[in-house]
Amino acid sequence: VLTIISSIFIPLSFVVGLYGMNFQPEDQHGHRLPLNMPELYSPLGYPVLLAVLGLIVVGQLFYFWRKGWLSSD
């Protein structure tokens, strides 16, 4: 059970750790840096990220359920 829980949270921890970093969207002259993290400039960047993370969790749970790893037998 602990292995299944950790295998679900490891990809999420990686992505959240990546997005938790501080990025400087502008240089010292006020110019926007090109494509260092495109979703910083998009109002839908983080909702899309949360949707992708949710799909990862649901996909993994579905896979584990199909393999029979979530049953208590």
N, C-alpha and C positions, 0 to 999 in steps of 0.2 A: 504494500500500500504506500509506503514512504517513497519507494522508487517511482511509482506512478505520479505521486504528487510533485516530487522534485522534477521529473521529466516534463511536467506541464509548466512549472514555474521557471525553469532555466532559460528557455527562449524569451519569455516575458521579461525576466530580469536583464537579459542582454539588451533587448530593445529599449527598455526603460532606462537602463544605464547609459546607453548611447544618447538618448534624447534628453537625459538629465544633465548633460554637459553644457557648460556655458559657451555659446558661440557668439562671436562679435559679428553682427550682420553688416557693419559699416567699418571702413578704414578710418584713419585719423583725419581725413579730409571730408568725411561725410558721404563718400561714395559707397553704394551698395556693393558688397562682394558677390561675385557671380557664382551662384549655385553651390555655396558651401553647405547649405541645408535648405532646399527650396521651400519646404513647408513653413519656414519662418515667415515667409511673405504671403502665405495663403491663409485665408480665414478658415478653410476646411482642413488644414494640415493635421491638426491634432484630433479632430473627430474621425478623420480617415484612419489615423494611426490607431486610435482606440478600437475602431471597427475591425481592423486587421488583427489586432491582438485578440479580440473576442473570437474571430474566426479561427485563429491558431488554437485557442483553448477548445472550442467546440469541435474542431477537426481532430485534435488529439483524443478528446473524450470519445468521439465516435469511433475512431480507430481502435482504441483500447476496448470499447464495448464490443466491437465486431470480432476482435481476437479472443474475447471471453475473459479478459484480465480484470474486469470490474465486478464479476460475479463473486458471491460469497461462498460458492461451493468448494 
